[in-house]
Amino acid sequence: MNDRFKILLGIALAVLMLQPVVVDVAAQGSMPEHSTMPNLPTTPPVHEKRPDGSEFISTDVIAIMANGQAPMIHFWYAADENGTIAKFSLLYLGIVEFEDQNGDDAFQSNETLYYAPLAAYEWTLLTGTTEDDEGHVTEIWLKYVKGGLRSGGMMPSMPQVDARGASAVQRFEDVTIQIWAHIYLYNYQGNVSDDTGVKATYLVQGNSEVKMDIEIGNFPFSTNTSSVALQTLLRESDLVGQQNTYRHRYRIRDRHGNVTGISSVNWNGAPGNESMIEPLPTDHIQRIDLFDAETGVTQGFYSWVDKAEITWPGGTTEAVNVTASYVPTGTGLAVYLAYPNFDDGTLLHDPSVGVYPEAAPLTEPVGNTTLAVALGAVAVIAVAAFLVRRRR
């Protein structure tokens, strides 16, 4: 092996050393509005029950932690161990009966008739897997099932967002709520349909999205015109300690454009401050993006189909519109999913949370080992190039 060949081999090795650094940094550059990559798994998913009763699931792309006592899901990038850079959460906070006084079909807190925090009830968390005909796991699922009143009162340490109105903890005790959470390992195509046909279609991104089926039944409507709202709390920064700087922002896209903000601002002081999210006319999927305020990169999302299905007594089905409203509360973004009256029926709706695979953050900050490797590779290339020119 002559000296010139050794030098060229050194250049090639240096380029290989530099390549992962370039890829990591490029992933920070931009993010499409919605990923359509297949997200096929390359390694088996990890699924384990923690001593505190929570369930941990990790795929190639997303990691989630499901609270064992209340319907609450934390989610972050699997490559970002424990979500130290970007961590988000969604909590199902309360259920509301309201009378739509302004005719927008959305919830505002000054329209509340009855309200109950979901932390006032017992919850059971079940888990399992689904396999194909060849025995390959195609999804991991979680299922929250609401029970009766929680012994000992409200669950401690749960966030409280008052929806106003009369307390209905006992009134809603017999309401049935089930929340199925599906982590598909392959892309999944779904639809919302009724007896007249398909009303909406949606795509669940395999390996990076948690798709939920919410089923509500036996609701004690007090009037023939009242509606139901499911109160959720979205946190765009779920880190603790000094890292909890609300680095991420939310972006709501509706027909009027983009609305961005930070949920550490509290607009919940006066009743009726909830703003309606105007549905996008070209898509049945409504979405709240979570983006890094420093880089502008969109990383997480909360989405829902703007149609729900009601099953009436006797088995007939009807697809109905879903509206949404929101208000930052100082500790998160309260998002209300509102459904029309389904007295004596059962309602089924499909929201999701997830991360965009292409926007995974650097797992090691630039300026430490990553930068050192990059600079070292550049130096090797420069020296090698100089030696080649000198020998010529």
C-alpha positions as a Markdown table, in Angstrom:
| # | Residue | x | y | z |
|---|---|---|---|---|
| 1 | Met | 0.0 | 0.0 | 0.0 |
| 2 | Asn | 1.7 | 3.3 | -1.1 |
| 3 | Asp | 1.6 | 6.5 | 0.8 |
| 4 | Arg | -0.9 | 8.2 | -1.6 |
| 5 | Phe | -3.4 | 5.4 | -1.2 |
| 6 | Lys | -3.1 | 5.6 | 2.6 |
| 7 | Ile | -3.8 | 9.3 | 2.4 |
| 8 | Leu | -6.9 | 8.8 | 0.2 |
| 9 | Leu | -8.1 | 6.1 | 2.6 |
| 10 | Gly | -7.7 | 8.5 | 5.5 |
| 11 | Ile | -9.9 | 11.1 | 3.6 |
| 12 | Ala | -12.6 | 8.5 | 3.0 |
| 13 | Leu | -12.6 | 7.5 | 6.7 |
| 14 | Ala | -12.8 | 11.2 | 7.7 |
| 15 | Val | -15.8 | 11.7 | 5.5 |
| 16 | Leu | -17.5 | 8.7 | 7.0 |
| 17 | Met | -16.9 | 10.1 | 10.5 |
| 18 | Leu | -18.5 | 13.4 | 9.4 |
| 19 | Gln | -21.6 | 11.9 | 7.8 |
| 20 | Pro | -23.7 | 11.2 | 10.9 |
| 21 | Val | -23.0 | 14.7 | 12.1 |
| 22 | Val | -24.2 | 16.2 | 8.9 |
| 23 | Val | -27.4 | 14.1 | 9.0 |
| 24 | Asp | -28.2 | 15.1 | 12.6 |
| 25 | Val | -27.9 | 18.8 | 11.9 |
| 26 | Ala | -29.8 | 18.6 | 8.6 |
| 27 | Ala | -32.7 | 17.0 | 10.5 |
| 28 | Gln | -33.1 | 20.3 | 12.3 |
| 29 | Gly | -33.6 | 22.3 | 9.2 |
| 30 | Ser | -37.2 | 21.9 | 8.1 |
| 31 | Met | -40.4 | 19.8 | 8.6 |
| 32 | Pro | -43.1 | 18.9 | 6.1 |
| 33 | Glu | -46.7 | 19.7 | 7.2 |
| 34 | His | -47.5 | 16.0 | 7.6 |
| 35 | Ser | -45.2 | 13.1 | 7.2 |
| 36 | Thr | -46.1 | 10.3 | 4.8 |
| 37 | Met | -43.1 | 8.0 | 5.3 |
| 38 | Pro | -44.0 | 4.4 | 6.0 |
| 39 | Asn | -42.1 | 4.4 | 9.3 |
| 40 | Leu | -41.4 | 0.6 | 9.2 |
| 41 | Pro | -39.9 | -0.7 | 12.4 |
| 42 | Thr | -36.3 | -1.9 | 12.2 |
| 43 | Thr | -36.2 | -3.2 | 15.8 |
| 44 | Pro | -38.8 | -4.8 | 18.0 |
| 45 | Pro | -40.7 | -2.4 | 20.2 |
| 46 | Val | -40.1 | -2.2 | 24.0 |
| 47 | His | -43.0 | -2.6 | 26.3 |
| 48 | Glu | -42.8 | -2.8 | 30.1 |
| 49 | Lys | -44.8 | -2.1 | 33.2 |
| 50 | Arg | -43.1 | 0.2 | 35.7 |
| 51 | Pro | -43.3 | -0.3 | 39.5 |
| 52 | Asp | -45.6 | 2.8 | 39.8 |
| 53 | Gly | -48.2 | 1.2 | 37.5 |
| 54 | Ser | -47.4 | 3.2 | 34.5 |
| 55 | Glu | -46.8 | 1.6 | 31.1 |
| 56 | Phe | -43.7 | 2.4 | 29.0 |
| 57 | Ile | -43.7 | 1.7 | 25.3 |
| 58 | Ser | -40.9 | 2.6 | 22.8 |
| 59 | Thr | -40.6 | 2.1 | 19.1 |
| 60 | Asp | -37.9 | 3.2 | 16.7 |
| 61 | Val | -39.3 | 6.7 | 16.7 |
| 62 | Ile | -41.6 | 7.4 | 19.6 |
| 63 | Ala | -41.5 | 6.7 | 23.4 |
| 64 | Ile | -44.6 | 7.0 | 25.5 |
| 65 | Met | -45.4 | 6.7 | 29.2 |
| 66 | Ala | -49.0 | 6.1 | 30.2 |
| 67 | Asn | -50.0 | 7.0 | 33.7 |
| 68 | Gly | -51.4 | 4.0 | 35.5 |
| 69 | Gln | -54.0 | 5.9 | 37.5 |
| 70 | Ala | -55.5 | 8.5 | 35.2 |
| 71 | Pro | -55.8 | 8.9 | 31.4 |
| 72 | Met | -52.5 | 10.8 | 30.7 |
| 73 | Ile | -49.9 | 10.1 | 28.1 |
| 74 | His | -46.4 | 11.5 | 28.0 |
| 75 | Phe | -44.6 | 11.2 | 24.6 |
| 76 | Trp | -41.2 | 12.1 | 23.2 |
| 77 | Tyr | -38.6 | 10.9 | 20.8 |
| 78 | Ala | -37.2 | 7.4 | 21.5 |
| 79 | Ala | -33.7 | 8.6 | 20.6 |
| 80 | Asp | -34.0 | 11.3 | 23.3 |
| 81 | Glu | -33.6 | 9.2 | 26.4 |
| 82 | Asn | -36.3 | 10.1 | 29.0 |
| 83 | Gly | -37.3 | 13.1 | 26.8 |
| 84 | Thr | -34.6 | 15.4 | 28.2 |
| 85 | Ile | -34.7 | 17.7 | 25.2 |
| 86 | Ala | -38.3 | 17.6 | 24.0 |
| 87 | Lys | -41.2 | 16.0 | 26.0 |
| 88 | Phe | -44.9 | 16.5 | 25.6 |
| 89 | Ser | -48.0 | 15.2 | 27.3 |
| 90 | Leu | -51.8 | 15.0 | 26.9 |
| 91 | Leu | -54.1 | 14.6 | 29.9 |
| 92 | Tyr | -57.8 | 13.9 | 29.7 |
| 93 | Leu | -58.9 | 16.4 | 32.4 |
| 94 | Gly | -62.7 | 16.6 | 32.6 |
| 95 | Ile | -66.1 | 16.1 | 31.0 |
| 96 | Val | -68.6 | 18.9 | 30.6 |
| 97 | Glu | -72.2 | 19.3 | 29.7 |
| 98 | Phe | -72.9 | 22.8 | 28.1 |
| 99 | Glu | -75.6 | 24.7 | 26.3 |
| 100 | Asp | -74.3 | 26.3 | 23.1 |
| 101 | Gln | -75.5 | 29.9 | 23.6 |
| 102 | Asn | -73.6 | 31.7 | 20.8 |
| 103 | Gly | -74.3 | 29.1 | 18.1 |
| 104 | Asp | -70.7 | 28.2 | 17.2 |
| 105 | Asp | -71.1 | 24.6 | 18.3 |
| 106 | Ala | -67.9 | 25.0 | 20.3 |
| 107 | Phe | -67.4 | 25.1 | 24.1 |
| 108 | Gln | -66.9 | 28.3 | 26.1 |
| 109 | Ser | -66.8 | 28.0 | 29.9 |
| 110 | Asn | -69.6 | 30.5 | 30.4 |
| 111 | Glu | -71.9 | 28.0 | 28.7 |
| 112 | Thr | -71.2 | 25.2 | 31.3 |
| 113 | Leu | -74.1 | 23.4 | 32.8 |
| 114 | Tyr | -72.3 | 20.6 | 34.7 |
| 115 | Tyr | -68.6 | 19.7 | 35.0 |
| 116 | Ala | -66.6 | 16.9 | 36.6 |
| 117 | Pro | -62.9 | 16.3 | 36.7 |
| 118 | Leu | -61.9 | 12.9 | 35.5 |
| 119 | Ala | -59.4 | 12.6 | 38.3 |
| 120 | Ala | -62.4 | 12.1 | 40.7 |
| 121 | Tyr | -63.0 | 8.6 | 39.3 |
| 122 | Glu | -61.2 | 5.3 | 39.4 |
| 123 | Trp | -59.4 | 4.3 | 36.2 |
| 124 | Thr | -58.2 | 0.9 | 35.0 |
| 125 | Leu | -55.4 | 0.6 | 32.6 |
| 126 | Leu | -55.2 | -2.5 | 30.4 |
| 127 | Thr | -52.6 | -3.4 | 27.8 |
| 128 | Gly | -52.1 | -5.9 | 25.0 |
| 129 | Thr | -50.8 | -6.5 | 21.5 |
| 130 | Thr | -52.3 | -7.4 | 18.1 |
| 131 | Glu | -50.6 | -9.8 | 15.8 |
| 132 | Asp | -51.1 | -10.7 | 12.1 |
| 133 | Asp | -51.7 | -14.2 | 10.8 |
| 134 | Glu | -47.9 | -15.0 | 10.9 |
| 135 | Gly | -47.6 | -14.0 | 14.5 |
| 136 | His | -45.9 | -10.6 | 14.0 |
| 137 | Val | -46.9 | -7.8 | 16.3 |
| 138 | Thr | -48.7 | -5.1 | 14.4 |
| 139 | Glu | -49.7 | -2.9 | 17.3 |
| 140 | Ile | -49.4 | -2.4 | 21.0 |
| 141 | Trp | -52.5 | -1.0 | 22.6 |
| 142 | Leu | -53.5 | 0.6 | 25.9 |
| 143 | Lys | -57.0 | 0.9 | 27.2 |
| 144 | Tyr | -58.3 | 3.3 | 30.0 |
| 145 | Val | -61.6 | 2.4 | 31.5 |
| 146 | Lys | -63.5 | 4.8 | 33.8 |
| 147 | Gly | -64.9 | 3.4 | 37.0 |
| 148 | Gly | -66.9 | 4.8 | 39.8 |
| 149 | Leu | -66.0 | 7.5 | 42.3 |
| 150 | Arg | -62.4 | 7.4 | 43.5 |
| 151 | Ser | -62.0 | 6.4 | 47.1 |
| 152 | Gly | -60.3 | 9.1 | 49.1 |
| 153 | Gly | -61.5 | 11.9 | 46.8 |
| 154 | Met | -59.6 | 13.6 | 44.0 |
| 155 | Met | -56.4 | 12.2 | 42.7 |
| 156 | Pro | -53.5 | 14.2 | 44.1 |
| 157 | Ser | -51.0 | 16.2 | 41.9 |
| 158 | Met | -53.4 | 16.3 | 38.9 |
| 159 | Pro | -53.6 | 19.7 | 37.2 |
| 160 | Gln | -56.9 | 21.5 | 37.8 |
| 161 | Val | -58.6 | 23.6 | 35.1 |
| 162 | Asp | -62.0 | 24.9 | 36.3 |
| 163 | Ala | -64.6 | 24.7 | 33.6 |
| 164 | Arg | -67.1 | 26.4 | 35.9 |
| 165 | Gly | -70.8 | 25.3 | 36.2 |
| 166 | Ala | -72.3 | 23.0 | 38.8 |
| 167 | Ser | -70.2 | 20.1 | 40.1 |
| 168 | Ala | -71.3 | 16.9 | 38.6 |
| 169 | Val | -68.9 | 14.3 | 40.1 |
| 170 | Gln | -71.8 | 12.2 | 41.3 |
| 171 | Arg | -74.1 | 13.0 | 38.4 |
| 172 | Phe | -71.5 | 11.7 | 35.9 |
| 173 | Glu | -70.5 | 8.6 | 38.0 |
| 174 | Asp | -72.3 | 6.2 | 35.7 |
| 175 | Val | -71.1 | 7.7 | 32.5 |
| 176 | Thr | -69.0 | 5.2 | 30.6 |
| 177 | Ile | -65.7 | 6.3 | 29.1 |
| 178 | Gln | -63.2 | 4.1 | 27.4 |
| 179 | Ile | -60.0 | 5.4 | 25.8 |
| 180 | Trp | -58.2 | 3.0 | 23.5 |
| 181 | Ala | -54.6 | 4.1 | 22.6 |
| 182 | His | -53.1 | 2.3 | 19.6 |
| 183 | Ile | -49.4 | 2.4 | 18.7 |
| 184 | Tyr | -49.4 | 0.9 | 15.2 |
| 185 | Leu | -46.0 | -0.4 | 14.0 |
| 186 | Tyr | -47.1 | 0.1 | 10.4 |
| 187 | Asn | -49.2 | 2.9 | 8.7 |
| 188 | Tyr | -52.9 | 2.4 | 9.3 |
| 189 | Gln | -55.7 | 3.8 | 7.1 |
| 190 | Gly | -59.0 | 4.4 | 8.9 |
| 191 | Asn | -62.3 | 6.1 | 8.3 |
| 192 | Val | -65.4 | 7.5 | 10.0 |
| 193 | Ser | -68.6 | 6.1 | 8.5 |
| 194 | Asp | -72.3 | 5.8 | 9.2 |
| 195 | Asp | -75.3 | 4.0 | 7.6 |
| 196 | Thr | -75.0 | 6.4 | 4.6 |
| 197 | Gly | -71.3 | 5.7 | 3.9 |
| 198 | Val | -67.8 | 7.0 | 4.6 |
| 199 | Lys | -67.7 | 10.6 | 5.9 |
| 200 | Ala | -64.0 | 11.0 | 6.7 |
| 201 | Thr | -60.7 | 9.2 | 6.2 |
| 202 | Tyr | -57.4 | 9.5 | 8.0 |
| 203 | Leu | -53.9 | 8.0 | 8.0 |
| 204 | Val | -52.2 | 7.0 | 11.2 |
| 205 | Gln | -48.4 | 7.1 | 11.0 |
| 206 | Gly | -46.9 | 3.8 | 12.1 |
| 207 | Asn | -44.2 | 3.8 | 14.7 |
| 208 | Ser | -44.6 | 7.5 | 15.6 |
| 209 | Glu | -48.2 | 8.2 | 16.5 |
| 210 | Val | -50.6 | 7.2 | 19.3 |
| 211 | Lys | -54.1 | 7.0 | 17.8 |
| 212 | Met | -57.0 | 7.0 | 20.4 |
| 213 | Asp | -60.5 | 5.8 | 20.2 |
| 214 | Ile | -62.7 | 7.6 | 22.7 |
| 215 | Glu | -66.0 | 6.0 | 23.5 |
| 216 | Ile | -68.6 | 7.8 | 25.7 |
| 217 | Gly | -71.9 | 6.4 | 26.7 |
| 218 | Asn | -74.8 | 6.6 | 29.3 |
| 219 | Phe | -74.5 | 10.4 | 29.5 |
| 220 | Pro | -77.3 | 12.0 | 31.5 |
| 221 | Phe | -78.2 | 14.9 | 29.3 |
| 222 | Ser | -80.2 | 17.5 | 31.2 |
| 223 | Thr | -81.8 | 19.1 | 28.1 |
| 224 | Asn | -82.5 | 18.0 | 24.5 |
| 225 | Thr | -80.2 | 20.7 | 23.1 |
| 226 | Ser | -77.2 | 20.4 | 25.4 |
| 227 | Ser | -73.8 | 19.2 | 24.2 |
| 228 | Val | -70.8 | 17.4 | 25.7 |
| 229 | Ala | -67.2 | 18.6 | 25.8 |
| 230 | Leu | -64.2 | 16.5 | 26.7 |
| 231 | Gln | -61.6 | 18.7 | 28.4 |
| 232 | Thr | -58.0 | 17.8 | 27.6 |
| 233 | Leu | -54.7 | 19.5 | 28.7 |
| 234 | Leu | -51.9 | 19.6 | 26.2 |
| 235 | Arg | -48.4 | 20.5 | 27.5 |
| 236 | Glu | -45.8 | 21.5 | 24.9 |
| 237 | Ser | -43.1 | 21.3 | 27.5 |
| 238 | Asp | -43.3 | 18.5 | 30.0 |
| 239 | Leu | -39.8 | 18.7 | 31.4 |
| 240 | Val | -39.0 | 19.3 | 35.1 |
| 241 | Gly | -36.5 | 21.4 | 37.0 |
| 242 | Gln | -34.4 | 24.1 | 35.3 |
| 243 | Gln | -35.2 | 22.6 | 31.8 |
| 244 | Asn | -38.8 | 23.5 | 32.1 |
| 245 | Thr | -38.5 | 26.8 | 30.2 |
| 246 | Tyr | -41.5 | 26.3 | 27.8 |
| 247 | Arg | -39.1 | 26.3 | 24.9 |
| 248 | His | -41.8 | 24.8 | 22.7 |
| 249 | Arg | -44.8 | 26.7 | 21.4 |
| 250 | Tyr | -48.1 | 25.6 | 20.0 |
| 251 | Arg | -49.3 | 26.4 | 16.5 |
| 252 | Ile | -53.0 | 26.1 | 15.6 |
| 253 | Arg | -53.8 | 26.0 | 12.0 |
| 254 | Asp | -57.4 | 26.8 | 11.0 |
| 255 | Arg | -59.1 | 28.5 | 8.1 |
| 256 | His | -58.1 | 31.9 | 9.2 |
| 257 | Gly | -54.3 | 31.1 | 9.3 |
| 258 | Asn | -51.9 | 30.2 | 12.1 |
| 259 | Val | -52.2 | 31.1 | 15.7 |
| 260 | Thr | -49.1 | 30.6 | 17.8 |
| 261 | Gly | -48.6 | 31.0 | 21.5 |
| 262 | Ile | -47.2 | 29.7 | 24.8 |
| 263 | Ser | -49.3 | 28.1 | 27.4 |
| 264 | Ser | -47.5 | 29.7 | 30.4 |
| 265 | Val | -49.7 | 32.6 | 29.5 |
| 266 | Asn | -53.0 | 32.4 | 31.4 |
| 267 | Trp | -56.1 | 33.4 | 29.5 |
| 268 | Asn | -58.4 | 31.4 | 31.7 |
| 269 | Gly | -59.1 | 34.1 | 34.3 |
| 270 | Ala | -62.4 | 35.3 | 32.8 |
| 271 | Pro | -65.3 | 32.9 | 31.7 |
| 272 | Gly | -65.8 | 32.5 | 28.0 |
| 273 | Asn | -62.2 | 33.2 | 26.8 |
| 274 | Glu | -62.0 | 29.9 | 24.9 |
| 275 | Ser | -61.5 | 30.5 | 21.2 |
| 276 | Met | -63.1 | 28.3 | 18.6 |
| 277 | Ile | -60.8 | 26.5 | 16.1 |
| 278 | Glu | -62.2 | 27.0 | 12.7 |
| 279 | Pro | -62.0 | 23.7 | 10.8 |
| 280 | Leu | -59.8 | 23.5 | 7.7 |
| 281 | Pro | -62.1 | 23.0 | 4.7 |
| 282 | Thr | -59.7 | 20.8 | 2.7 |
| 283 | Asp | -59.0 | 18.2 | 5.4 |
| 284 | His | -60.9 | 16.2 | 8.0 |
| 285 | Ile | -57.8 | 16.2 | 10.3 |
| 286 | Gln | -57.5 | 19.2 | 12.6 |
| 287 | Arg | -54.1 | 19.7 | 14.2 |
| 288 | Ile | -52.1 | 21.6 | 16.9 |
| 289 | Asp | -48.4 | 21.5 | 16.2 |
| 290 | Leu | -45.7 | 21.8 | 18.9 |
| 291 | Phe | -42.6 | 23.6 | 17.6 |
| 292 | Asp | -39.2 | 24.5 | 19.0 |
| 293 | Ala | -39.2 | 28.3 | 19.4 |
| 294 | Glu | -35.4 | 28.5 | 19.1 |
| 295 | Thr | -35.0 | 26.4 | 15.8 |
| 296 | Gly | -38.6 | 26.8 | 14.4 |
| 297 | Val | -38.7 | 23.0 | 13.9 |
| 298 | Thr | -42.1 | 21.3 | 14.4 |
| 299 | Gln | -41.7 | 18.2 | 16.5 |
| 300 | Gly | -44.9 | 17.1 | 18.2 |
| 301 | Phe | -48.6 | 17.3 | 17.5 |
| 302 | Tyr | -52.1 | 16.7 | 18.8 |
| 303 | Ser | -54.7 | 16.0 | 16.1 |
| 304 | Trp | -58.3 | 14.8 | 15.8 |
| 305 | Val | -60.8 | 13.9 | 13.1 |
| 306 | Asp | -63.5 | 16.5 | 12.7 |
| 307 | Lys | -66.2 | 13.7 | 12.5 |
| 308 | Ala | -67.4 | 11.4 | 15.2 |
| 309 | Glu | -69.8 | 8.4 | 15.1 |
| 310 | Ile | -72.9 | 8.1 | 17.2 |
| 311 | Thr | -74.5 | 4.6 | 17.6 |
| 312 | Trp | -78.2 | 5.0 | 18.4 |
| 313 | Pro | -80.4 | 2.5 | 20.2 |
| 314 | Gly | -81.2 | -0.2 | 17.7 |
| 315 | Gly | -77.8 | 0.0 | 16.1 |
| 316 | Thr | -78.2 | 2.8 | 13.5 |
| 317 | Thr | -75.2 | 5.0 | 13.2 |
| 318 | Glu | -74.7 | 8.7 | 12.4 |
| 319 | Ala | -71.6 | 10.7 | 11.6 |
| 320 | Val | -71.6 | 14.1 | 13.3 |
| 321 | Asn | -69.3 | 17.2 | 13.4 |
| 322 | Val | -66.7 | 17.7 | 16.1 |
| 323 | Thr | -65.7 | 21.2 | 17.0 |
| 324 | Ala | -62.9 | 22.4 | 19.2 |
| 325 | Ser | -61.9 | 25.4 | 21.3 |
| 326 | Tyr | -58.8 | 26.2 | 23.3 |
| 327 | Val | -57.4 | 28.5 | 26.0 |
| 328 | Pro | -53.9 | 28.7 | 27.5 |
| 329 | Thr | -54.1 | 28.2 | 31.3 |
| 330 | Gly | -50.6 | 28.9 | 32.6 |
| 331 | Thr | -49.7 | 25.3 | 32.9 |
| 332 | Gly | -50.8 | 23.9 | 29.5 |
| 333 | Leu | -53.2 | 24.4 | 26.6 |
| 334 | Ala | -56.8 | 23.4 | 27.5 |
| 335 | Val | -58.4 | 22.0 | 24.4 |
| 336 | Tyr | -62.1 | 21.1 | 24.4 |
| 337 | Leu | -63.5 | 18.6 | 21.9 |
| 338 | Ala | -67.2 | 19.2 | 21.6 |
| 339 | Tyr | -69.9 | 16.7 | 20.5 |
| 340 | Pro | -73.6 | 17.2 | 19.8 |
| 341 | Asn | -76.3 | 15.6 | 21.9 |
| 342 | Phe | -76.3 | 11.8 | 21.7 |
| 343 | Asp | -78.9 | 11.0 | 24.4 |
| 344 | Asp | -79.4 | 7.2 | 24.8 |
| 345 | Gly | -76.6 | 6.7 | 22.3 |
| 346 | Thr | -72.8 | 6.0 | 22.3 |
| 347 | Leu | -70.3 | 8.3 | 20.8 |
| 348 | Leu | -66.9 | 7.3 | 19.2 |
| 349 | His | -64.2 | 9.8 | 18.3 |
| 350 | Asp | -60.6 | 9.6 | 17.1 |
| 351 | Pro | -57.8 | 12.0 | 18.3 |
| 352 | Ser | -54.1 | 11.3 | 18.2 |
| 353 | Val | -50.8 | 12.5 | 19.6 |
| 354 | Gly | -47.3 | 11.9 | 18.1 |
| 355 | Val | -44.0 | 13.2 | 16.8 |
| 356 | Tyr | -42.7 | 13.9 | 13.4 |
| 357 | Pro | -39.9 | 11.4 | 12.6 |
| 358 | Glu | -37.8 | 13.8 | 10.4 |
| 359 | Ala | -37.5 | 16.4 | 13.2 |
| 360 | Ala | -35.9 | 14.2 | 15.9 |
| 361 | Pro | -33.7 | 16.5 | 18.1 |
| 362 | Leu | -30.0 | 16.1 | 18.5 |
| 363 | Thr | -29.4 | 13.7 | 21.3 |
| 364 | Glu | -26.1 | 15.4 | 22.2 |
| 365 | Pro | -25.8 | 19.2 | 22.1 |
| 366 | Val | -23.5 | 20.7 | 19.5 |
| 367 | Gly | -20.5 | 22.0 | 21.2 |
| 368 | Asn | -19.5 | 18.8 | 23.0 |
| 369 | Thr | -18.5 | 15.5 | 21.4 |
| 370 | Thr | -20.5 | 16.0 | 18.3 |
| 371 | Leu | -18.7 | 19.3 | 17.5 |
| 372 | Ala | -15.4 | 17.8 | 18.4 |
| 373 | Val | -15.8 | 14.9 | 16.0 |
| 374 | Ala | -16.9 | 17.3 | 13.3 |
| 375 | Leu | -14.0 | 19.6 | 13.7 |
| 376 | Gly | -11.6 | 16.6 | 14.0 |
| 377 | Ala | -12.9 | 15.2 | 10.7 |
| 378 | Val | -12.5 | 18.5 | 9.0 |
| 379 | Ala | -9.0 | 18.9 | 10.2 |
| 380 | Val | -8.0 | 15.4 | 9.0 |
| 381 | Ile | -9.4 | 16.2 | 5.5 |
| 382 | Ala | -7.6 | 19.4 | 5.4 |
| 383 | Val | -4.2 | 17.9 | 6.3 |
| 384 | Ala | -4.7 | 15.0 | 3.9 |
| 385 | Ala | -5.5 | 17.3 | 1.1 |
| 386 | Phe | -2.4 | 19.4 | 1.8 |
| 387 | Leu | -0.2 | 16.3 | 1.8 |
| 388 | Val | -1.6 | 15.1 | -1.5 |
| 389 | Arg | -0.9 | 18.5 | -3.1 |
| 390 | Arg | 2.6 | 18.6 | -1.7 |
| 391 | Arg | 3.5 | 15.1 | -3.1 |
| 392 | Arg | 2.3 | 16.3 | -6.5 |
